[in-house]
């Protein structure tokens, strides 16, 4: 009989309880008086601690003892009339829970109180934001750093929900800041485990007046100046060609383009150098003219020769730009021009030309820079008014694309944008040439030229 009683106790006689969590256990559903055993299935979290306080009410005179089991882990109270047993839950999820008397052969009466101490799961902690400041208009990408950020359901800057956020890891969240008034704000992250707040870790700053920023002013000046200089260089190249057309004999091909290795480091920290510095000595109108080789067409003569003549002019520099650590390979030119012309009548020669300019410049010392590309087209003509008297005209248009990269010290980030610009240029001059032996002296009067740069279509984005 005693063996049957022990067997009955071992297999868990007693009511099956409905407790499923720490809260249910603490609600008293496992606290009983005068029972021998209890068992149930519960849902617990790793780290929960189950505590069993017990007292044997009836002296069995034999062997006292009680056993507590949770999820396959046991605590034994053999040989004690009363006491406390503890089991720490090692896995999260549904598992078995039971306790039973270990007395031999005689039914026991035991008063039992069960307590569950829930595992302490830390909530989110917010420590910093980077960049730590930005514009009052928001729209800045910022990384919030902390701990236990997984599962974030909201992120607020100064109590305002961010425009969007992405949880990168348990320690970082990428956010796009909302608009806010000037000043330092708290950053709050909420997860299912609670909310964490970083006090005054982000500051909204008023946007400074860009016209007062020396870098902005230098970049604007550079943009306008670059397009004008490149337009002027194109006009100079064509005017040199017009001087060449004053001769009765003009070679089929004329190459006055020059190529040079760029000095290192490349020009930086300021506006473009004087355009005259970029003009190759080969563009001097007094330089020797090419003579036709065997098999080439004859030079353009005073007769009615209307065959086409081709020419190039300008200067091109290339080389490594050591301004940046990655040593980019850059090409720079204030103006390369190629054209074709012909004789229209005995006293009129005319042509068209296309050109381009390219430049890279660093503005200031914080990495702001501009990449400029300018293309142009021009028409020109020379009219022999009288012997040794010529009327020359040039009309052209240059279109440029200016890519800007500027460091914003307020947002602690780079901004990028593009701007297009146009330059209408032209000149009209009357030239008188005087030849003495191998010397030629030219004098220009009534010379006029003009250009206008028109910035258009700017856009910007952070990088």
Residue, then its C-alpha position, 0 to 999 in steps of 0.5 A: x500500500x505504501x508503495x502505491x501511495x508513493x507511486x501515486x504521488x510520483x505521477x502527480x496527483x493533484x489539480x492541474x493549474x492554469x498558471x502560464x506566466x510569472x504573473x499568474x504564479x504570483x497570483x496565488x494559483x500554486x499556493x495550497x495547504x495540505x496537499x502532497x503534489x502539484x503539476x502544470x505546464x507554464x510559459x516562463x522566460x529564461x532568468x525567471x526564479x521560482x521559489x517554493x516555501x514549504x512546511x510539513x503540517x503532519x509529522x510522518x515520523x519517517x522521512x521528511x522531504x519535498x522536491x521542486x522541478x521546473x523545465x527538467x531542473x530540480x531542487x531537493x529539500x530532503x530531511x527538512x520539515x520546512x524550508x525554501x527551494x529555488x530553481x532558475x529557469x534556463x530556457x524561454x517558453x512552455x515547460x513543466x512545473x511540479x512539486x511533490x512530497x518525498x515522505x515514505x509511505x504515509x500521506x503528507x500534508x504540506x503548506x506551500x507558497x510559490x513565488x516567481x521573480x521575473x527575469x530583469x530584461x534591460x530596456x533601451x538606453x540612449x547615449x549619443x547622436x551623430x551628427x549631434x546637430x542639424x538644421x531646424x528644417x530637419x531632413x538630416x540623417x543621424x545615427x542614434x547610439x545606445x543599447x538594447x535598441x532592437x525592436x524599437x517602435x518609435x524614435x522622438x527628437x524633442x518629443x516629435x516623431x522622426x520622419x523615418x528610422x531604421x534599426x541597424x543593430x542593438x546599438x544603433x538606429x538610423x533616423x531622419x530628423x524632424x523639423x524643430x525649434x532651435x535648441x538642444x533636445x532629448x532623444x527618446x527610443x521606445x521598445x516593447x521593454x520600455x523607453x530610453x532617453x538621451x538628455x540634450x544629446x542633439x541640438x537644432x541650430x538656425x541656418x546661418x546666412x550663406x552670404x556671410x560664409x566665406x566658403x560659399x562666397x568663394x564658391x559663387x565667385x569661382x563659378x561665375x569667374x570660371x565660366x567667364x574665363x573659359x568664354x574669354x579663352x575661347x574668344x582669344x583662341x578664335x581671335x588668334x585664328x582671325x589674325x592668322x586668316x589675315x595672311x594670304x596663305x593659310x595652311x590646311x592644318x594649323x595646330x596651336x594646342x599645347x599639352x603639359x604635365x600638371x604641377x603637384x599639388x594642383x591649384x587649391x584654396x582660392x579662385x582660378x588663376x589669371x586666364x593669361x596663365x593658362x594660354x600656351x605660348x604656342x598661341x602667340x600670333x607671331x609663332x611660325x605657321x605650318x607650311x604644307x607638306x607633300x601631299x597636303x592641299x595648298x595654302x589658302x591664297x588670295x585667289x578664290x580658293x574655297x577649300x576648308x582649313x582646320x585648326x586647333x588651339x588652347x592648352x591642356x594640363x593633366x596629372x595627379x591631384x595630390x589634394x586628396x588622399x586617393x590621388x585622383x587623376x585630373x585634367x584641367x584646361x581653361x579652353x581647348x578649341x577646334x575649328x574649320x573655316x574657308x574663304x567666302x569671297x576674295x576679301x571675306x573668310x569665315x568659320x565656326x569653332x567648338x571648344x571646351x574647358x574643364x577645371x577642378x578646384x578646392x575651396x578653403x581647407x575643409x574639403x569643399x570643391x568644384x568640378x567645372x565643365x564648359x562647352x562652347x560654340x562660336x562663329x567668326x569672320x574676317x573682312x579685308x576692308x583695305x590692304x592691311x586693314x581688317x574687320x574681325x568679329x566673333x560671336x559665341x555661347x558657352x554652357x557650363x555644368x558646375x558640380x559643387x561639394x561643400x562642407x556645412x560646419x553647422x550640420x557637420x556634413x557635406x552637401x552636394x549640388x549642380x548648377x548650370x551657367x551660360x555665357x554669351x560672348x563676342x567681339x568686334x574689332x578693326x585691325x591695322x597691320x604693318x609689315x617690316x621685313x619679317x616683322x608684323x605690327x598689328x594695332x586694333x581699334x574699336x574693340x569691344x567684347x562682353x559676356x554674361x554668366x547666368x547660373x540656373x537650376x541648382x539642387x543640393x543633397x547631403x552626402 
